[in-house]
């Protein structure tokens, strides 16, 4: 296998020209457009982590500890605190620009003043920001692997808007006959397999897990005699009543590593906090955990929403 490591924008251009067999990037809107235009066969979620905003020790915009990335960006613009962007049309850069748009900040007008564009990779951009005493927007994995942190610290993390999803796509062999279809699909199949997903889960830097697999689900259930309620953070009448939970709503998903112990409760929480932005539908029926075709409602590949099925009276943890 030969890996061409470039930013998402350049990778998509290369793939659209047929200069590659598999596209593995992290900007879902661009990926979906790539497939819609006939350049790719099908997109699959593979893994995720999160973006973070890193600040110099003096934190001139006073944003450290904020959980609102848009408010933090607004504050940086208001104080004209220095900020260094990748400026290279990468997935990180695209996500950053969407946040500036959400903050109603015109960074094109500010370019060359407090807002600087490095036009380089993430590592080089971090180094440039440190040289200037500027804020920098990066993914957590790159920051974890960075050996040149100085007195810099993570200022903003944990906002749903910082969710960073990676997808994989086979370049369309019907459009580009030189594409190695069999080999490319074999690589994709491995990424989406239990072995591939566990490999992603096990990747650590300094003992910290860097990515969460997003394709396979494992439902660990245990039956209890009380089959009268479905609940999540409160009782819901009905023996098998569907629930829909969203991290963006008032009820947040709980982080559990084992089935809960409270009686008369049906809890199917997401185990990993990096599942930010996903919704979970609990459907009152029992289906095979091996059914990922969508027909049983267990898991619908490529639809961005895990579906779990369970009977009332069972408890479990949905692990991504």
GIRA-V985824 format. One record per backbone hydrogen bond with DSSP energy under -0.5 kcal/mol. NH is the residue of the N-H (numbers start at 0). CO is the residue of the C=O. Records with the same first field share a line. If there is no record, write none. Layout:
BEGIN
NH: CO  CO
END
This chain:
BEGIN
2: 0
4: 2
5: 3
8: 88
10: 6
11: 7
12: 8
13: 9
14: 10
15: 11
16: 12
17: 14
18: 13
19: 17
22: 168
23: 21
24: 166
30: 26
31: 27
32: 28
33: 29
34: 30
35: 31
36: 32
37: 34
38: 33
39: 33
40: 169
43: 167
45: 165
46: 165
47: 211
48: 163
50: 161
51: 137
52: 155
53: 51  135
54: 152
58: 55
61: 58
64: 154
65: 62
68: 66
71: 67
72: 68
73: 69
74: 70
75: 71
76: 72
77: 73
78: 74
79: 75
80: 75
82: 113
83: 134
84: 82  115
93: 89
94: 90
95: 91
96: 92
97: 93
98: 94
99: 95
100: 96
101: 97
102: 98
103: 100
104: 99
106: 104
109: 105
110: 106  107
111: 114
112: 109  114
114: 109
115: 82  113
117: 84  115
118: 85
119: 85
124: 120
125: 121
126: 122
127: 123
128: 124
129: 125
130: 126
131: 127
132: 128
133: 128
134: 81
135: 53
136: 83
137: 51  135
139: 49
142: 138
143: 139
144: 140
145: 141  142
148: 146
151: 148
152: 54
154: 52
155: 52
156: 65
161: 158
162: 159
163: 48
164: 162
165: 46
166: 24
167: 43
168: 22
169: 41
170: 20  168
171: 38
174: 171
175: 171
178: 175
180: 178
183: 179
184: 180
185: 181
186: 182
187: 183
188: 184
189: 185
190: 186
191: 187
192: 188  189
195: 189
196: 192
197: 193
198: 194
199: 195
200: 196
201: 197
202: 198  199
204: 207
207: 204
209: 202
210: 202
211: 47
213: 45
214: 45
217: 318
219: 217  316
220: 218
221: 314
223: 312
226: 224
229: 235
230: 265
231: 233
235: 229
240: 237
241: 239
242: 281
244: 279
246: 277
248: 245
251: 249
255: 253
264: 261
266: 264
268: 315
270: 317
272: 270
274: 271
277: 274
279: 244
280: 305
281: 242  279
282: 280  307
284: 282
286: 284
290: 287
291: 289
296: 293
299: 304
300: 291  298
302: 299
305: 278
306: 297
307: 280
309: 282
312: 228
313: 310
314: 221
315: 266
316: 219
317: 268
318: 217  316
END
